[in-house]
């Protein structure tokens, strides 16, 4: 599908599926050169939702990509890392399929294929046909070396083009939107992963129902607090007696 419009913003609201803090092309270029995070939004004709969104943060050596279907549901997620000056390594790729128009975005019981790759050539592929509701099939990732790397020039302000448009009409210069106006910054903004720092505020990580993504474990949902019954501690004694702690056996002396 041909992309005819590209715009930039400070961040992307993952829950509302829209940009936060619109940027002009010059503002996006400054963030790009300074290594600060920003997003690139791609739109296509006849669609009311975005086609793709890139989160670019050269300072974090990171580019994230989300692809949406016509109902605004994520169909692909890509995690790319800037391991070389001019190349990005595909660290993780997640593909999602939806069985009906009523299936919610990133449904926990939906079809999901996750590929994790490593620069030394290793990789794993996990197929969850019923999401978290069924078993999974684990195999080695059969991704050729040529598909594990992407040119850096394909991402950020330097990659944006408008097919069929005037060469004097630069992307981003005419698409800035005041989406949020004076509203406070949402908690659900998509942010680049940073070691030792959570992607969401700590209080959000403790709120039941909150969804977040871990680099190692993928997407997770905070569950309600449950009481788990426990039994008194038992200490294993000599010869594996397994008697409760504090009990002793005495033997008559001869």
DODRENKOL-121567 format. One line per 3 residues: their letters; for each residue x, y, z of C-alpha. Coordinates in Angstrom, 2 decimals, always signed. Layout:
N
a = X,Y,Z ~ ...
***
This chain:
254
xxx = +0.00,+0.00,+0.00 ~ +1.42,+3.39,-1.00 ~ +2.09,+5.86,+1.78
xxx = +1.07,+9.39,+0.82 ~ +1.49,+11.22,+4.08 ~ +4.19,+11.29,+6.73
xxx = +4.09,+13.29,+9.94 ~ +6.16,+13.57,+13.09 ~ +5.44,+13.84,+16.80
xxx = +7.17,+13.78,+20.15 ~ +5.56,+10.45,+21.11 ~ +2.87,+7.92,+20.30
xxx = -0.11,+7.16,+22.55 ~ -0.34,+3.36,+22.43 ~ -3.86,+3.18,+23.88
xxx = -5.45,+5.99,+21.88 ~ -3.58,+5.10,+18.64 ~ -2.62,+8.68,+17.91
xxx = +0.35,+11.01,+18.15 ~ +1.19,+13.24,+21.08 ~ +2.96,+16.57,+20.62
xxx = +3.14,+17.22,+16.85 ~ +6.51,+18.21,+15.37 ~ +7.43,+20.08,+12.23
xxx = +10.02,+18.60,+9.89 ~ +12.74,+20.92,+11.25 ~ +11.89,+19.97,+14.83
xxx = +12.05,+16.29,+13.94 ~ +15.42,+16.80,+12.25 ~ +16.81,+18.43,+15.39
xxx = +15.63,+15.54,+17.56 ~ +17.11,+13.09,+15.06 ~ +20.53,+14.77,+15.09
xxx = +20.47,+15.13,+18.91 ~ +19.55,+11.46,+19.40 ~ +16.29,+12.31,+21.17
xxx = +13.22,+10.07,+20.72 ~ +10.45,+11.00,+18.28 ~ +7.91,+9.15,+16.18
xxx = +7.26,+8.96,+12.44 ~ +3.64,+8.30,+11.46 ~ +2.81,+6.82,+8.03
xxx = -0.72,+7.11,+6.64 ~ -2.29,+5.59,+3.54 ~ -5.22,+6.65,+1.32
xxx = -8.68,+5.51,+2.38 ~ -7.63,+4.61,+5.91 ~ -8.83,+6.30,+9.07
xxx = -6.02,+4.81,+11.16 ~ -2.27,+4.97,+10.70 ~ -0.50,+2.37,+8.58
xxx = +2.82,+2.29,+10.44 ~ +4.46,+4.09,+13.33 ~ +8.20,+4.24,+13.96
xxx = +9.67,+5.24,+17.31 ~ +13.17,+6.52,+16.56 ~ +15.70,+7.13,+19.34
xxx = +19.30,+7.09,+18.12 ~ +20.54,+8.06,+21.57 ~ +19.11,+4.77,+22.86
xxx = +20.33,+2.87,+19.76 ~ +16.71,+1.90,+19.15 ~ +14.01,+1.92,+16.49
xxx = +10.60,+0.37,+17.11 ~ +7.99,-0.29,+14.44 ~ +4.28,-1.00,+14.83
xxx = +2.07,-1.89,+11.86 ~ -1.72,-1.54,+12.11 ~ -4.62,-3.11,+10.25
xxx = -7.63,-1.11,+9.05 ~ -9.33,-1.54,+12.44 ~ -6.40,-0.05,+14.32
xxx = -5.03,-3.35,+15.65 ~ -1.32,-4.11,+15.77 ~ -0.36,-6.78,+13.25
xxx = +3.43,-6.49,+13.44 ~ +5.95,-5.26,+16.01 ~ +9.65,-4.89,+15.36
xxx = +12.45,-4.10,+17.79 ~ +15.62,-2.94,+16.02 ~ +18.93,-2.02,+17.67
xxx = +21.65,+0.20,+16.26 ~ +24.62,-2.13,+16.75 ~ +26.67,-0.61,+13.93
xxx = +27.01,+2.95,+12.65 ~ +24.88,+2.46,+9.56 ~ +22.95,-0.78,+10.31
xxx = +20.19,-1.87,+12.65 ~ +19.83,-5.41,+13.94 ~ +16.36,-6.98,+14.13
xxx = +16.28,-8.05,+17.77 ~ +12.63,-9.12,+17.91 ~ +9.72,-9.46,+15.49
xxx = +6.16,-10.25,+16.52 ~ +3.39,-11.07,+14.04 ~ -0.27,-11.13,+15.10
xxx = -3.35,-12.44,+13.31 ~ -6.98,-11.81,+14.15 ~ -9.73,-14.37,+13.59
xxx = -12.60,-11.86,+13.34 ~ -13.26,-8.10,+13.19 ~ -14.47,-8.28,+16.81
xxx = -11.22,-9.64,+18.21 ~ -9.55,-6.91,+20.31 ~ -6.16,-5.42,+19.66
xxx = -3.34,-7.73,+20.79 ~ -5.79,-10.18,+22.33 ~ -4.09,-12.41,+24.87
xxx = -5.63,-15.54,+23.32 ~ -4.92,-14.49,+19.73 ~ -2.55,-16.07,+17.20
xxx = +1.02,-14.84,+17.74 ~ +4.42,-15.62,+16.24 ~ +7.45,-14.27,+18.09
xxx = +10.98,-14.36,+16.69 ~ +13.96,-13.42,+18.89 ~ +17.33,-12.99,+17.19
xxx = +20.88,-12.50,+18.44 ~ +23.93,-11.06,+16.62 ~ +25.89,-14.31,+16.98
xxx = +23.50,-16.09,+14.60 ~ +21.30,-17.71,+17.23 ~ +17.55,-17.23,+17.34
xxx = +14.28,-18.73,+18.52 ~ +10.80,-18.83,+17.04 ~ +7.72,-19.34,+19.21
xxx = +4.27,-19.97,+17.73 ~ +1.29,-19.42,+20.04 ~ -1.76,-20.36,+17.97
xxx = -4.10,-19.64,+20.88 ~ -2.00,-16.99,+22.53 ~ -1.68,-17.41,+26.28
xxx = -4.63,-19.84,+26.34 ~ -2.85,-22.82,+24.80 ~ +0.48,-24.49,+24.26
xxx = +3.30,-23.06,+22.18 ~ +5.61,-24.52,+19.53 ~ +9.32,-23.64,+19.87
xxx = +11.87,-23.96,+17.06 ~ +15.10,-22.36,+15.93 ~ +14.65,-19.15,+13.95
xxx = +15.33,-19.77,+10.26 ~ +16.03,-16.11,+9.42 ~ +18.89,-15.55,+6.95
xxx = +21.63,-13.10,+7.87 ~ +20.53,-10.67,+5.15 ~ +17.12,-10.27,+6.84
xxx = +18.53,-9.73,+10.31 ~ +19.97,-6.32,+9.43 ~ +18.34,-3.14,+8.10
xxx = +20.01,+0.02,+6.73 ~ +19.82,+2.94,+9.12 ~ +18.81,+5.15,+6.19
xxx = +15.40,+3.41,+6.05 ~ +14.29,+5.03,+9.31 ~ +13.80,+8.53,+10.66
xxx = +13.51,+11.85,+8.87 ~ +15.99,+10.86,+6.16 ~ +13.81,+7.97,+5.00
xxx = +10.50,+9.84,+4.55 ~ +9.27,+10.33,+0.99 ~ +5.96,+11.32,-0.61
xxx = +5.40,+9.36,-3.85 ~ +3.85,+11.54,-6.51 ~ +4.21,+14.69,-4.48
xxx = +6.10,+17.86,-5.27 ~ +9.78,+17.77,-4.46 ~ +9.38,+21.13,-2.74
xxx = +6.71,+19.75,-0.44 ~ +8.63,+18.12,+2.38 ~ +6.98,+15.51,+4.59
xxx = +6.01,+16.70,+8.03 ~ +5.95,+20.38,+7.06 ~ +2.22,+20.37,+6.47
xxx = +0.90,+17.54,+8.64 ~ +1.42,+18.83,+12.19 ~ -1.64,+18.20,+14.34
xxx = -2.67,+19.60,+17.70 ~ -3.98,+16.23,+18.80 ~ -3.78,+16.68,+22.55
xxx = -3.71,+20.47,+22.86 ~ -3.05,+21.42,+26.46 ~ -3.87,+18.00,+27.90
xxx = -1.34,+16.45,+30.33 ~ +1.09,+13.84,+29.05 ~ -0.64,+10.42,+28.89
xxx = +0.79,+7.52,+30.88 ~ +0.43,+5.18,+27.90 ~ +3.08,+6.79,+25.70
xxx = +5.32,+4.38,+23.81 ~ +8.89,+4.88,+25.03 ~ +12.24,+3.37,+24.01
xxx = +13.52,+0.58,+26.29 ~ +16.26,+1.63,+28.67 ~ +18.26,-0.71,+30.94
xxx = +17.27,-0.48,+34.58 ~ +14.27,+1.75,+33.87 ~ +10.67,+0.60,+33.42
xxx = +8.77,+1.70,+30.32 ~ +5.84,+2.83,+32.48 ~ +5.70,+4.72,+35.75
xxx = +6.09,+2.42,+38.76 ~ +2.55,+3.08,+39.98 ~ +1.28,+1.97,+36.56
xxx = +3.11,-1.35,+36.92 ~ +1.05,-2.07,+40.04 ~ -2.35,-1.21,+38.59
xxx = -4.47,-4.33,+37.78 ~ -5.34,-4.53,+34.11 ~ -2.39,-2.41,+32.96
xxx = -0.60,-3.92,+29.95 ~ +3.09,-3.45,+29.31 ~ +5.85,-5.11,+27.30
xxx = +9.03,-6.71,+28.57 ~ +11.94,-7.30,+26.23 ~ +12.41,-10.82,+27.61
xxx = +8.82,-11.92,+28.25 ~ +6.83,-9.96,+25.69 ~ +3.43,-8.47,+26.49
xxx = +2.11,-8.89,+30.03 ~ -0.93,-7.77,+32.01 ~ -0.93,-6.84,+35.70
xxx = -3.28,-9.27,+37.51 ~ -5.52,-8.68,+40.49 ~ -4.00,-9.38,+43.90
xxx = -4.78,-12.95,+45.01 ~ -4.39,-14.65,+48.36 ~ -2.25,-17.76,+48.07
xxx = -2.59,-20.27,+50.92 ~ +0.62,-21.38,+52.57 ~ +1.51,-24.31,+54.81
xxx = +3.71,-24.24,+57.94 ~ +7.38,-24.54,+57.16 ~ +8.87,-28.01,+57.51
xxx = +12.50,-28.88,+58.03 ~ +13.96,-32.00,+56.57 ~ +15.86,-33.87,+59.26
xxx = +18.29,-36.81,+59.20 ~ +17.34,-39.77,+57.01 ~ +14.72,-37.54,+55.32
xxx = +12.34,-37.61,+58.28 ~ +10.57,-34.46,+57.07 ~ +9.29,-33.64,+60.55
xxx = +7.93,-30.19,+61.33 ~ +10.53,-27.73,+62.44 ~ +11.06,-27.76,+66.19
xxx = +10.20,-31.48,+66.80 ~ +12.81,-33.96,+67.97 ~ +13.00,-37.74,+68.50
xxx = +14.74,-39.05,+71.54 ~ +16.38,-42.47,+71.77 ~ +16.88,-44.42,+74.97
xx = +20.48,-44.85,+75.97 ~ +21.95,-48.23,+76.72
***
